[in-house]
């Protein structure tokens, strides 16, 4: 099942990675070395969260 959640994606200068927050799921976050990895990791975390 595919979910359609809002993703807030930003570069963390401190962590040197992209960070993804999922506002609809409080505390649900992921990161990645590049944009694509961050989104892919977020999709996996969302599935685990649900």
PDB file of N, H, CA, C and O in Angstrom:
ATOM      1  N   UNK A   1       0.845  -1.192   0.000  1.00  0.00           N
ATOM      2  CA  UNK A   1       0.000   0.000   0.000  1.00  0.00           C
ATOM      3  C   UNK A   1       0.884   1.247   0.000  1.00  0.00           C
ATOM      4  O   UNK A   1       1.812   1.363   0.800  1.00  0.00           O
ATOM      5  N   UNK A   2       0.588   2.157  -0.890  1.00  0.00           N
ATOM      6  H   UNK A   2      -0.166   2.063  -1.540  1.00  0.00           H
ATOM      7  CA  UNK A   2       1.375   3.376  -0.986  1.00  0.00           C
ATOM      8  C   UNK A   2       0.671   4.499  -0.229  1.00  0.00           C
ATOM      9  O   UNK A   2      -0.528   4.723  -0.399  1.00  0.00           O
ATOM     10  N   UNK A   3       1.425   5.192   0.599  1.00  0.00           N
ATOM     11  H   UNK A   3       2.398   5.010   0.737  1.00  0.00           H
ATOM     12  CA  UNK A   3       0.889   6.302   1.371  1.00  0.00           C
ATOM     13  C   UNK A   3       1.327   7.611   0.738  1.00  0.00           C
ATOM     14  O   UNK A   3       2.380   7.684   0.105  1.00  0.00           O
ATOM     15  N   UNK A   4       0.529   8.621   0.910  1.00  0.00           N
ATOM     16  H   UNK A   4      -0.326   8.562   1.425  1.00  0.00           H
ATOM     17  CA  UNK A   4       0.847   9.946   0.370  1.00  0.00           C
ATOM     18  C   UNK A   4       1.008  10.908   1.541  1.00  0.00           C
ATOM     19  O   UNK A   4       0.055  11.563   1.963  1.00  0.00           O
ATOM     20  N   UNK A   5       2.210  10.978   2.047  1.00  0.00           N
ATOM     21  H   UNK A   5       2.984  10.445   1.704  1.00  0.00           H
ATOM     22  CA  UNK A   5       2.500  11.842   3.184  1.00  0.00           C
ATOM     23  C   UNK A   5       3.353  13.017   2.743  1.00  0.00           C
ATOM     24  O   UNK A   5       4.144  12.912   1.806  1.00  0.00           O
ATOM     25  N   UNK A   6       3.184  14.137   3.431  1.00  0.00           N
ATOM     26  H   UNK A   6       2.542  14.223   4.193  1.00  0.00           H
ATOM     27  CA  UNK A   6       4.007  15.308   3.163  1.00  0.00           C
ATOM     28  C   UNK A   6       5.408  15.045   3.708  1.00  0.00           C
ATOM     29  O   UNK A   6       5.559  14.548   4.825  1.00  0.00           O
ATOM     30  N   UNK A   7       6.420  15.373   2.929  1.00  0.00           N
ATOM     31  H   UNK A   7       6.297  15.777   2.023  1.00  0.00           H
ATOM     32  CA  UNK A   7       7.806  15.257   3.358  1.00  0.00           C
ATOM     33  C   UNK A   7       8.436  16.642   3.374  1.00  0.00           C
ATOM     34  O   UNK A   7       8.339  17.387   2.399  1.00  0.00           O
ATOM     35  N   UNK A   8       9.075  16.980   4.474  1.00  0.00           N
ATOM     36  H   UNK A   8       9.153  16.375   5.266  1.00  0.00           H
ATOM     37  CA  UNK A   8       9.830  18.223   4.577  1.00  0.00           C
ATOM     38  C   UNK A   8      11.296  17.827   4.512  1.00  0.00           C
ATOM     39  O   UNK A   8      11.799  17.135   5.396  1.00  0.00           O
ATOM     40  N   UNK A   9      11.978  18.269   3.460  1.00  0.00           N
ATOM     41  H   UNK A   9      11.569  18.832   2.742  1.00  0.00           H
ATOM     42  CA  UNK A   9      13.353  17.845   3.212  1.00  0.00           C
ATOM     43  C   UNK A   9      14.271  19.063   3.271  1.00  0.00           C
ATOM     44  O   UNK A   9      14.013  20.086   2.637  1.00  0.00           O
ATOM     45  N   UNK A  10      15.351  18.930   4.049  1.00  0.00           N
ATOM     46  H   UNK A  10      15.561  18.099   4.564  1.00  0.00           H
ATOM     47  CA  UNK A  10      16.293  20.038   4.145  1.00  0.00           C
ATOM     48  C   UNK A  10      17.703  19.510   4.364  1.00  0.00           C
ATOM     49  O   UNK A  10      17.898  18.385   4.823  1.00  0.00           O
ATOM     50  N   UNK A  11      18.681  20.341   4.027  1.00  0.00           N
ATOM     51  H   UNK A  11      18.523  21.256   3.653  1.00  0.00           H
ATOM     52  CA  UNK A  11      20.081  20.001   4.226  1.00  0.00           C
ATOM     53  C   UNK A  11      20.486  20.406   5.640  1.00  0.00           C
ATOM     54  O   UNK A  11      20.270  21.549   6.043  1.00  0.00           O
ATOM     55  N   UNK A  12      21.062  19.489   6.382  1.00  0.00           N
ATOM     56  H   UNK A  12      21.237  18.561   6.054  1.00  0.00           H
ATOM     57  CA  UNK A  12      21.574  19.776   7.715  1.00  0.00           C
ATOM     58  C   UNK A  12      23.078  20.025   7.604  1.00  0.00           C
ATOM     59  O   UNK A  12      23.857  19.097   7.389  1.00  0.00           O
ATOM     60  N   UNK A  13      23.463  21.263   7.749  1.00  0.00           N
ATOM     61  H   UNK A  13      22.830  22.017   7.924  1.00  0.00           H
ATOM     62  CA  UNK A  13      24.886  21.608   7.679  1.00  0.00           C
ATOM     63  C   UNK A  13      25.636  20.942   8.826  1.00  0.00           C
ATOM     64  O   UNK A  13      26.764  20.478   8.658  1.00  0.00           O
ATOM     65  N   UNK A  14      25.002  20.899   9.987  1.00  0.00           N
ATOM     66  H   UNK A  14      24.086  21.275  10.124  1.00  0.00           H
ATOM     67  CA  UNK A  14      25.624  20.302  11.170  1.00  0.00           C
ATOM     68  C   UNK A  14      25.918  18.812  10.966  1.00  0.00           C
ATOM     69  O   UNK A  14      26.999  18.336  11.313  1.00  0.00           O
ATOM     70  N   UNK A  15      24.941  18.073  10.396  1.00  0.00           N
ATOM     71  H   UNK A  15      24.063  18.460  10.115  1.00  0.00           H
ATOM     72  CA  UNK A  15      25.090  16.629  10.200  1.00  0.00           C
ATOM     73  C   UNK A  15      25.651  16.265   8.828  1.00  0.00           C
ATOM     74  O   UNK A  15      26.019  15.115   8.590  1.00  0.00           O
ATOM     75  N   UNK A  16      25.717  17.253   7.918  1.00  0.00           N
ATOM     76  H   UNK A  16      25.417  18.187   8.111  1.00  0.00           H
ATOM     77  CA  UNK A  16      26.206  17.027   6.558  1.00  0.00           C
ATOM     78  C   UNK A  16      25.411  15.943   5.829  1.00  0.00           C
ATOM     79  O   UNK A  16      25.974  15.040   5.209  1.00  0.00           O
ATOM     80  N   UNK A  17      24.090  16.061   5.923  1.00  0.00           N
ATOM     81  H   UNK A  17      23.632  16.795   6.426  1.00  0.00           H
ATOM     82  CA  UNK A  17      23.207  15.127   5.230  1.00  0.00           C
ATOM     83  C   UNK A  17      21.848  15.783   5.011  1.00  0.00           C
ATOM     84  O   UNK A  17      21.536  16.814   5.608  1.00  0.00           O
ATOM     85  N   UNK A  18      21.043  15.166   4.140  1.00  0.00           N
ATOM     86  H   UNK A  18      21.296  14.328   3.655  1.00  0.00           H
ATOM     87  CA  UNK A  18      19.665  15.601   3.959  1.00  0.00           C
ATOM     88  C   UNK A  18      18.819  14.965   5.045  1.00  0.00           C
ATOM     89  O   UNK A  18      18.983  13.785   5.355  1.00  0.00           O
ATOM     90  N   UNK A  19      17.921  15.738   5.619  1.00  0.00           N
ATOM     91  H   UNK A  19      17.789  16.697   5.367  1.00  0.00           H
ATOM     92  CA  UNK A  19      17.022  15.264   6.661  1.00  0.00           C
ATOM     93  C   UNK A  19      15.596  15.370   6.133  1.00  0.00           C
ATOM     94  O   UNK A  19      15.226  16.355   5.495  1.00  0.00           O
ATOM     95  N   UNK A  20      14.805  14.343   6.411  1.00  0.00           N
ATOM     96  H   UNK A  20      15.105  13.543   6.930  1.00  0.00           H
ATOM     97  CA  UNK A  20      13.401  14.315   5.992  1.00  0.00           C
ATOM     98  C   UNK A  20      12.529  14.197   7.240  1.00  0.00           C
ATOM     99  O   UNK A  20      12.724  13.301   8.061  1.00  0.00           O
ATOM    100  N   UNK A  21      11.577  15.099   7.373  1.00  0.00           N
ATOM    101  H   UNK A  21      11.419  15.827   6.706  1.00  0.00           H
ATOM    102  CA  UNK A  21      10.596  15.035   8.448  1.00  0.00           C
ATOM    103  C   UNK A  21       9.238  14.731   7.837  1.00  0.00           C
ATOM    104  O   UNK A  21       8.940  15.165   6.724  1.00  0.00           O
ATOM    105  N   UNK A  22       8.415  13.986   8.566  1.00  0.00           N
ATOM    106  H   UNK A  22       8.657  13.634   9.470  1.00  0.00           H
ATOM    107  CA  UNK A  22       7.064  13.638   8.121  1.00  0.00           C
ATOM    108  C   UNK A  22       6.089  14.264   9.120  1.00  0.00           C
ATOM    109  O   UNK A  22       5.815  13.669  10.163  1.00  0.00           O
ATOM    110  N   UNK A  23       5.556  15.465   8.817  1.00  0.00           N
ATOM    111  H   UNK A  23       5.778  15.948   7.971  1.00  0.00           H
ATOM    112  CA  UNK A  23       4.721  16.183   9.773  1.00  0.00           C
ATOM    113  C   UNK A  23       3.498  15.401  10.279  1.00  0.00           C
ATOM    114  O   UNK A  23       3.098  15.562  11.432  1.00  0.00           O
ATOM    115  N   UNK A  24       2.911  14.565   9.430  1.00  0.00           N
ATOM    116  H   UNK A  24       3.236  14.435   8.493  1.00  0.00           H
ATOM    117  CA  UNK A  24       1.720  13.821   9.826  1.00  0.00           C
ATOM    118  C   UNK A  24       2.026  12.727  10.854  1.00  0.00           C
ATOM    119  O   UNK A  24       1.118  12.217  11.511  1.00  0.00           O
ATOM    120  N   UNK A  25       3.319  12.368  10.990  1.00  0.00           N
ATOM    121  H   UNK A  25       4.056  12.782  10.457  1.00  0.00           H
ATOM    122  CA  UNK A  25       3.743  11.324  11.920  1.00  0.00           C
ATOM    123  C   UNK A  25       4.780  11.937  12.871  1.00  0.00           C
ATOM    124  O   UNK A  25       5.978  11.875  12.595  1.00  0.00           O
ATOM    125  N   UNK A  26       4.337  12.519  13.973  1.00  0.00           N
ATOM    126  H   UNK A  26       3.364  12.569  14.197  1.00  0.00           H
ATOM    127  CA  UNK A  26       5.243  13.224  14.877  1.00  0.00           C
ATOM    128  C   UNK A  26       6.459  12.385  15.272  1.00  0.00           C
ATOM    129  O   UNK A  26       6.328  11.244  15.715  1.00  0.00           O
ATOM    130  N   UNK A  27       7.633  12.971  15.103  1.00  0.00           N
ATOM    131  H   UNK A  27       7.740  13.897  14.743  1.00  0.00           H
ATOM    132  CA  UNK A  27       8.872  12.297  15.450  1.00  0.00           C
ATOM    133  C   UNK A  27       9.417  11.392  14.369  1.00  0.00           C
ATOM    134  O   UNK A  27      10.506  10.840  14.523  1.00  0.00           O
ATOM    135  N   UNK A  28       8.687  11.224  13.272  1.00  0.00           N
ATOM    136  H   UNK A  28       7.802  11.672  13.146  1.00  0.00           H
ATOM    137  CA  UNK A  28       9.116  10.353  12.178  1.00  0.00           C
ATOM    138  C   UNK A  28      10.079  11.135  11.291  1.00  0.00           C
ATOM    139  O   UNK A  28       9.704  12.117  10.650  1.00  0.00           O
ATOM    140  N   UNK A  29      11.344  10.669  11.269  1.00  0.00           N
ATOM    141  H   UNK A  29      11.649   9.871  11.790  1.00  0.00           H
ATOM    142  CA  UNK A  29      12.378  11.354  10.505  1.00  0.00           C
ATOM    143  C   UNK A  29      13.314  10.327   9.874  1.00  0.00           C
ATOM    144  O   UNK A  29      13.388   9.180  10.315  1.00  0.00           O
ATOM    145  N   UNK A  30      14.015  10.752   8.853  1.00  0.00           N
ATOM    146  H   UNK A  30      13.955  11.684   8.495  1.00  0.00           H
ATOM    147  CA  UNK A  30      15.037   9.927   8.215  1.00  0.00           C
ATOM    148  C   UNK A  30      16.094  10.864   7.662  1.00  0.00           C
ATOM    149  O   UNK A  30      15.908  12.081   7.621  1.00  0.00           O
ATOM    150  N   UNK A  31      17.210  10.277   7.236  1.00  0.00           N
ATOM    151  H   UNK A  31      17.360   9.289   7.269  1.00  0.00           H
ATOM    152  CA  UNK A  31      18.246  11.100   6.617  1.00  0.00           C
ATOM    153  C   UNK A  31      18.940  10.299   5.531  1.00  0.00           C
ATOM    154  O   UNK A  31      18.702   9.103   5.367  1.00  0.00           O
ATOM    155  N   UNK A  32      19.798  10.979   4.798  1.00  0.00           N
ATOM    156  H   UNK A  32      19.991  11.951   4.931  1.00  0.00           H
ATOM    157  CA  UNK A  32      20.546  10.327   3.731  1.00  0.00           C
ATOM    158  C   UNK A  32      21.653  11.226   3.230  1.00  0.00           C
ATOM    159  O   UNK A  32      21.586  12.448   3.360  1.00  0.00           O
ATOM    160  N   UNK A  33      22.668  10.613   2.657  1.00  0.00           N
ATOM    161  H   UNK A  33      22.722   9.620   2.551  1.00  0.00           H
ATOM    162  CA  UNK A  33      23.813  11.362   2.140  1.00  0.00           C
ATOM    163  C   UNK A  33      23.434  12.230   0.954  1.00  0.00           C
ATOM    164  O   UNK A  33      24.049  13.269   0.717  1.00  0.00           O
ATOM    165  N   UNK A  34      22.402  11.798   0.195  1.00  0.00           N
ATOM    166  H   UNK A  34      21.902  10.954   0.388  1.00  0.00           H
ATOM    167  CA  UNK A  34      21.904  12.620  -0.911  1.00  0.00           C
ATOM    168  C   UNK A  34      20.374  12.636  -0.857  1.00  0.00           C
ATOM    169  O   UNK A  34      19.754  11.899  -0.091  1.00  0.00           O
ATOM    170  N   UNK A  35      19.796  13.481  -1.677  1.00  0.00           N
ATOM    171  H   UNK A  35      20.300  14.079  -2.299  1.00  0.00           H
ATOM    172  CA  UNK A  35      18.340  13.696  -1.671  1.00  0.00           C
ATOM    173  C   UNK A  35      17.586  12.386  -1.894  1.00  0.00           C
ATOM    174  O   UNK A  35      16.637  12.083  -1.171  1.00  0.00           O
ATOM    175  N   UNK A  36      18.003  11.618  -2.883  1.00  0.00           N
ATOM    176  H   UNK A  36      18.774  11.864  -3.470  1.00  0.00           H
ATOM    177  CA  UNK A  36      17.313  10.377  -3.233  1.00  0.00           C
ATOM    178  C   UNK A  36      17.379   9.365  -2.091  1.00  0.00           C
ATOM    179  O   UNK A  36      16.381   8.718  -1.775  1.00  0.00           O
ATOM    180  N   UNK A  37      18.545   9.228  -1.478  1.00  0.00           N
ATOM    181  H   UNK A  37      19.356   9.753  -1.735  1.00  0.00           H
ATOM    182  CA  UNK A  37      18.674   8.292  -0.352  1.00  0.00           C
ATOM    183  C   UNK A  37      17.810   8.720   0.827  1.00  0.00           C
ATOM    184  O   UNK A  37      17.210   7.879   1.497  1.00  0.00           O
ATOM    185  N   UNK A  38      17.745  10.016   1.080  1.00  0.00           N
ATOM    186  H   UNK A  38      18.233  10.699   0.536  1.00  0.00           H
ATOM    187  CA  UNK A  38      16.935  10.517   2.189  1.00  0.00           C
ATOM    188  C   UNK A  38      15.461  10.188   1.972  1.00  0.00           C
ATOM    189  O   UNK A  38      14.781   9.746   2.898  1.00  0.00           O
ATOM    190  N   UNK A  39      14.965  10.401   0.753  1.00  0.00           N
ATOM    191  H   UNK A  39      15.518  10.760   0.001  1.00  0.00           H
ATOM    192  CA  UNK A  39      13.560  10.097   0.451  1.00  0.00           C
ATOM    193  C   UNK A  39      13.306   8.596   0.544  1.00  0.00           C
ATOM    194  O   UNK A  39      12.296   8.167   1.102  1.00  0.00           O
ATOM    195  N   UNK A  40      14.217   7.802   0.000  1.00  0.00           N
ATOM    196  H   UNK A  40      15.037   8.150  -0.454  1.00  0.00           H
ATOM    197  CA  UNK A  40      14.077   6.343   0.063  1.00  0.00           C
ATOM    198  C   UNK A  40      14.041   5.862   1.519  1.00  0.00           C
ATOM    199  O   UNK A  40      13.214   5.024   1.881  1.00  0.00           O
ATOM    200  N   UNK A  41      14.932   6.393   2.341  1.00  0.00           N
ATOM    201  H   UNK A  41      15.603   7.074   2.047  1.00  0.00           H
ATOM    202  CA  UNK A  41      14.948   6.026   3.758  1.00  0.00           C
ATOM    203  C   UNK A  41      13.673   6.471   4.462  1.00  0.00           C
ATOM    204  O   UNK A  41      13.161   5.763   5.330  1.00  0.00           O
ATOM    205  N   UNK A  42      13.159   7.642   4.093  1.00  0.00           N
ATOM    206  H   UNK A  42      13.574   8.217   3.388  1.00  0.00           H
ATOM    207  CA  UNK A  42      11.916   8.127   4.691  1.00  0.00           C
ATOM    208  C   UNK A  42      10.752   7.214   4.328  1.00  0.00           C
ATOM    209  O   UNK A  42       9.905   6.928   5.174  1.00  0.00           O
ATOM    210  N   UNK A  43      10.700   6.759   3.096  1.00  0.00           N
ATOM    211  H   UNK A  43      11.388   6.991   2.409  1.00  0.00           H
ATOM    212  CA  UNK A  43       9.627   5.852   2.678  1.00  0.00           C
ATOM    213  C   UNK A  43       9.661   4.562   3.505  1.00  0.00           C
ATOM    214  O   UNK A  43       8.614   4.049   3.902  1.00  0.00           O
ATOM    215  N   UNK A  44      10.850   4.048   3.759  1.00  0.00           N
ATOM    216  H   UNK A  44      11.700   4.464   3.437  1.00  0.00           H
ATOM    217  CA  UNK A  44      10.999   2.832   4.563  1.00  0.00           C
ATOM    218  C   UNK A  44      10.551   3.081   6.008  1.00  0.00           C
ATOM    219  O   UNK A  44       9.848   2.259   6.594  1.00  0.00           O
ATOM    220  N   UNK A  45      10.963   4.218   6.575  1.00  0.00           N
ATOM    221  H   UNK A  45      11.534   4.886   6.098  1.00  0.00           H
ATOM    222  CA  UNK A  45      10.593   4.553   7.948  1.00  0.00           C
ATOM    223  C   UNK A  45       9.082   4.755   8.080  1.00  0.00           C
ATOM    224  O   UNK A  45       8.487   4.353   9.080  1.00  0.00           O
ATOM    225  N   UNK A  46       8.472   5.370   7.086  1.00  0.00           N
ATOM    226  H   UNK A  46       8.956   5.697   6.274  1.00  0.00           H
ATOM    227  CA  UNK A  46       7.015   5.574   7.109  1.00  0.00           C
ATOM    228  C   UNK A  46       6.313   4.217   7.140  1.00  0.00           C
ATOM    229  O   UNK A  46       5.377   4.031   7.918  1.00  0.00           O
ATOM    230  N   UNK A  47       6.745   3.275   6.315  1.00  0.00           N
ATOM    231  H   UNK A  47       7.505   3.427   5.683  1.00  0.00           H
ATOM    232  CA  UNK A  47       6.149   1.946   6.296  1.00  0.00           C
ATOM    233  C   UNK A  47       6.286   1.263   7.649  1.00  0.00           C
ATOM    234  O   UNK A  47       5.341   0.638   8.130  1.00  0.00           O
ATOM    235  N   UNK A  48       7.465   1.381   8.266  1.00  0.00           N
ATOM    236  H   UNK A  48       8.232   1.889   7.875  1.00  0.00           H
ATOM    237  CA  UNK A  48       7.685   0.791   9.577  1.00  0.00           C
ATOM    238  C   UNK A  48       6.840   1.480  10.636  1.00  0.00           C
ATOM    239  O   UNK A  48       6.337   0.831  11.553  1.00  0.00           O
ATOM    240  N   UNK A  49       6.683   2.801  10.512  1.00  0.00           N
ATOM    241  H   UNK A  49       7.092   3.328   9.767  1.00  0.00           H
ATOM    242  CA  UNK A  49       5.914   3.591  11.472  1.00  0.00           C
ATOM    243  C   UNK A  49       4.458   3.146  11.472  1.00  0.00           C
ATOM    244  O   UNK A  49       3.840   2.996  12.526  1.00  0.00           O
ATOM    245  N   UNK A  50       3.920   2.939  10.273  1.00  0.00           N
ATOM    246  H   UNK A  50       4.422   3.061   9.416  1.00  0.00           H
ATOM    247  CA  UNK A  50       2.508   2.576  10.114  1.00  0.00           C
ATOM    248  C   UNK A  50       2.344   1.103  10.422  1.00  0.00           C
ATOM    249  O   UNK A  50       1.233   0.577  10.351  1.00  0.00           O
TER     250      UNK A  50
END
